[in-house]
Amino acid sequence: MDTLQILGTRLKALRNERRLYQRELGELIGVTQRHYQKIEKGEINISALTLCTLARYFEVSTDYLLGLSEERKPCGTAL
């Protein structure tokens, strides 16, 4: 699985855990629902700023979103 697919899969899982709609996440990052759907499908790359926004929103690390780590906690989070 490539990085965009991993990102999309993890975003979808996090969104479902919080029972959110794609439209709500699209609004958070300033894109349409359709554009956000393409992110979850791994069809569209996102900017570093958008990645950081999503990581902060879900309280996970950017490395987790990108599949570079299985650790969800962002840096600087207390154990």
C-alpha positions as CSV (number, residue, x, y, z in Angstrom):
1,M,0.0,0.0,0.0
2,D,1.5,3.4,-0.9
3,T,1.6,6.4,1.4
4,L,-1.5,8.1,-0.1
5,Q,-3.6,5.0,0.4
6,I,-2.3,4.6,4.0
7,L,-3.2,8.2,4.7
8,G,-6.7,7.8,3.2
9,T,-7.3,4.6,5.1
10,R,-6.2,6.1,8.4
11,L,-8.2,9.3,7.9
12,K,-11.3,7.2,7.2
13,A,-10.8,5.1,10.3
14,L,-10.3,8.2,12.5
15,R,-13.3,9.9,11.0
16,N,-15.5,6.9,11.6
17,E,-14.3,6.5,15.2
18,R,-15.6,10.0,15.8
19,R,-18.7,9.5,13.7
20,L,-18.0,12.4,11.4
21,Y,-19.1,13.0,7.9
22,Q,-16.7,13.6,5.0
23,R,-18.3,16.9,4.5
24,E,-17.3,18.0,8.1
25,L,-13.7,17.1,7.5
26,G,-13.8,18.8,4.1
27,E,-15.0,22.0,5.8
28,L,-12.2,21.7,8.4
29,I,-9.5,21.8,5.7
30,G,-11.4,24.0,3.3
31,V,-12.3,21.6,0.5
32,T,-15.5,20.1,-0.9
33,Q,-16.8,16.8,0.2
34,R,-15.9,15.3,-3.2
35,H,-12.3,16.5,-2.8
36,Y,-12.1,15.0,0.7
37,Q,-13.5,11.7,-0.7
38,K,-10.6,11.6,-3.1
39,I,-8.2,12.2,-0.2
40,E,-9.6,9.2,1.6
41,K,-9.4,7.1,-1.6
42,G,-5.7,7.9,-1.9
43,E,-6.2,9.8,-5.2
44,I,-5.1,13.3,-4.1
45,N,-2.0,14.4,-2.2
46,I,-2.4,17.0,0.6
47,S,-0.2,19.9,1.7
48,A,2.0,19.7,4.8
49,L,-0.2,22.3,6.4
50,T,-3.3,20.2,5.8
51,L,-1.6,17.1,7.1
52,C,-0.7,19.0,10.3
53,T,-4.2,20.4,10.7
54,L,-5.7,16.8,10.4
55,A,-3.1,15.4,12.8
56,R,-3.9,18.1,15.4
57,Y,-7.6,17.6,14.9
58,F,-7.4,13.9,15.5
59,E,-4.7,14.2,18.1
60,V,-2.3,11.8,16.3
61,S,1.2,12.2,14.9
62,T,1.7,13.1,11.2
63,D,4.0,10.0,11.1
64,Y,0.9,7.9,12.1
65,L,-1.2,9.4,9.4
66,L,1.5,8.7,6.8
67,G,2.0,5.1,7.9
68,L,5.6,5.8,9.2
69,S,4.6,4.8,12.7
70,E,2.0,2.8,14.5
71,E,2.2,5.1,17.5
72,R,-0.8,7.5,17.4
73,K,0.4,10.0,20.1
74,P,1.8,13.2,18.7
75,C,5.2,14.4,19.8
76,G,5.2,16.2,23.1
77,T,2.2,14.3,24.5
78,A,2.5,13.1,28.0
79,L,2.5,9.3,28.6
